[in-house]
Amino acid sequence: MIKTDLAPHHCRIKKHHTKDTETVLTTFRDIASDSLASGELVRLSGGRRD
């Protein structure tokens, strides 16, 4: 799944605007990429759906 697939799905569930969700996803991608490039571990956990 890529950002353009994930953003509309999230918006349907949470009732957020697509542009806001895309901004969050882009920011997360940038932070995760920087962390991985510097040798840090990036872990996604949880999976809570409200």
C-alpha positions as CSV (number, residue, x, y, z in Angstrom):
1,M,0.0,0.0,0.0
2,I,1.3,3.4,-0.9
3,K,0.5,6.9,0.4
4,T,-2.1,7.6,-2.4
5,D,-3.9,4.4,-1.4
6,L,-3.6,4.9,2.4
7,A,-4.7,8.5,2.7
8,P,-8.2,8.1,1.3
9,H,-8.8,5.0,3.3
10,H,-7.7,6.8,6.5
11,C,-10.0,9.7,5.6
12,R,-13.0,7.5,5.2
13,I,-12.4,5.9,8.7
14,K,-11.4,9.1,10.6
15,K,-13.2,11.8,8.6
16,H,-10.0,13.8,8.1
17,H,-9.2,15.7,5.0
18,T,-7.0,13.9,2.4
19,K,-4.4,16.7,2.3
20,D,-4.0,16.7,6.1
21,T,-3.5,12.9,6.1
22,E,-1.0,13.1,3.2
23,T,1.0,15.7,5.1
24,V,1.2,13.4,8.2
25,L,2.2,10.4,6.0
26,T,4.9,12.4,4.2
27,T,6.3,13.7,7.5
28,F,6.4,10.2,8.9
29,R,8.1,8.9,5.8
30,D,10.7,11.6,6.0
31,I,11.4,11.0,9.7
32,A,11.6,7.2,9.2
33,S,13.9,7.6,6.2
34,D,16.2,9.9,8.2
35,S,16.2,7.5,11.1
36,L,17.0,4.5,9.0
37,A,19.7,6.3,7.2
38,S,21.4,7.1,10.5
39,G,21.2,3.4,11.6
40,E,18.2,3.8,14.0
41,L,15.5,1.2,14.3
42,V,12.1,2.2,13.1
43,R,9.2,0.1,14.5
44,L,5.5,0.2,13.8
45,S,3.4,-1.5,16.4
46,G,-0.1,-1.4,17.8
47,G,-2.6,-1.4,15.1
48,R,-5.4,0.1,17.1
49,R,-8.5,1.0,15.1
50,D,-11.0,3.4,16.6
